[in-house]
Amino acid sequence: MEISREDLDPWHRALADLADVRDWNRLWGPDGDVLVLRDRVAAATGWVPMPPGPVIDDRQRSWGFDTPRGTVVDVHPQSVLVRLKQAWVARDVSNEQEFVEAVGVALPRWDRLVAAGAAVLGEEPSQAEPDLEDTRKLAVWHSPGAEIRLACKAPLHYDEELPGITFALTVEASNR
């Protein structure tokens, strides 16, 4: 089993980048021309669009951006996925004992991330009931036009098909 000992600074920077967006409604739009999405998001956030690949085709539905704090995000018409290299906490978990150890590492780290999110986003999150089978914990902050979601992805018990624990930070369009 491998345990990540990475610091949480990239997560704190990512949360601060998301807190800078005061009205997510300005980012969202219809699924369609990805160049319109790129321009709309850049204008609303000041995030820098990544250079395009060699070909932009009709199937492309998202665009990558660099934020002022160095966070990389993929923006879709109704969602944002934050890409963090340290998303995993434990991987290659091979038995129940290692799984228990991994959870012991993940849960205090989870608590620190939730506290950081509350400090940066200015409110305590709702501790939502996870809506996916592999999501162990879910914290949700509400912002105009969006829900900022921090998820801990892990099975409730050791599962050789899901041999690890990861965190995910996303933004989903909302009517709030």
N, C-alpha and C positions, 0 to 999 in steps of 0.2 A: 504494500500500500504506500502511496505517496501523499503526503500532507503538504498543502501550500502554506508557506510561512511568509507570504507576501504581505506588505503593509496595506492598510486600507485607504491610503491617501488617494489613489485613483478613484475609488468609490466616492470619497468625500468631494473631490473635484467634479465628478459626474453629477452628483446630487446638486452641487452649487450651480452647475451649468443649466440643469433643468429648472432650478428655482429662478434663474434669470428670465425665463420665459413667463411673462405675466398673463398673456392671453393666448392659449394654444389654438383657439378658433382661427387665428390668422394663418396657422400652418396647414390646417386640414382643407381638403378639397376633393373633387371628384377623381376617380381613378381614370387616368388618361395620359396626356402628354407629360412625360417625366421631366422634360425641360421646363415646363410651366411649374411643376412641383419644385424643382431645383431653385428657380428664381423666386418663387413665393416664400420658401423657407429661408433663403439667404436674406431676403428683404425684411422678413419678420424677426429674425434672430441675430443677424450679423455673423452667423456661422459661415465658414468658408467651404464652398462645395469642393469635393475632391475632383481631380481631373477625370474626364470621361474615359471609358475604355476605348478600344479601337473602333467599336461599332456600338451605336445606340439603336436598339431595335424596338419594335412595337410591344414586345413582351416585358420589357424592363419596367418595373413598378416602383422602384425605390432609388434613392440617391444617397451617397455617403457624404458626410460633412465632418470637418474638424471644428471643434468649439474653441473659444478663447483659452480655456484651461487645458487644451490638448486631449479632450475626450473625443472619441470617434463614435458617431451615431449614424445609423441607417434610418432614413425617414421614408415612410410609406404614406399613402394618401390619408390614412386614419390612425397611424401609429408610428412610434419611434422605438428602435431597439438600440440600446447602449452597448457598444462592443468594448468589453474590458478583458485584457489578457488574463487577469487573475480571477476569472469567473468561477473557477473550480476551487473547492476547499479540499476535497479528497478525491483521489481517483485510484483505479486499480484495486478497489476494495475486494478482497477475496474470501472473506468469511464473516460470520456474525460478530466475532470479537473485534475485528478491525472496523466493522461498521459502527459498533458502539463507541469505539475510540474516535472515529471520524465525526460522529454526531457530537461528541464531547468537545471537539475543536470547533465545529460549525456553530453551535448554538450561542456561545459567548460572542463570537464574531458577528452573528446575526444581531444580537442585542446592541452591539456597538454601532452597526450600520443603521439600525432603526433609530437610535438616539441621534446619530449624525443627521439623518434625514429630517427628524423632528426639529433639530436646531437650525438647519439650513432652510427648510421649507416653512418654518414658522408655526407648525402645529403637530400635534401627536397624530399618528396615522390611525386609521381604523385597522384593527387586526382582523382582516376578513377571513372568512372560512375559505380555504383553498377550493378552487373550482376544477382543478385537474387532479387526476389520481396521483401523479408523481410530485405534486407540490405539497411540501410539508408545512410551510408557513407562508403567509402572504400579508404584507403591510401595504395599505393604500392611502395615498394623500390625494386630496381633491384640489384641483386648481381650475381656474376658469377654462372650460372646454376640454378638460382632460382628467384622467386618473393616472397618477404616477404610482407604479407598482414595483415593489421589491419582493421577489419570490425566492424562497429556498427550495430548490428542486432536489428531492430525495425520496426514496421509498420509505414507508413507515418501518419496514424491517429489511434486513439484508436481502438483496435480490441480485443474483448473478447477472441478470439481464440489464440492470441499472447499477453498474459497479462504481458509483461515486456520488458526490454531493456538490452541487453548484448553486450559485446565486445568479439571479437575472434581474436587470433593471430595465423596465419598459415604460412607455407612455401610451395610453390608449385614449382615443377620442371619447368624449363624454358630453352629455347634454347639460351638464352643470355649468 
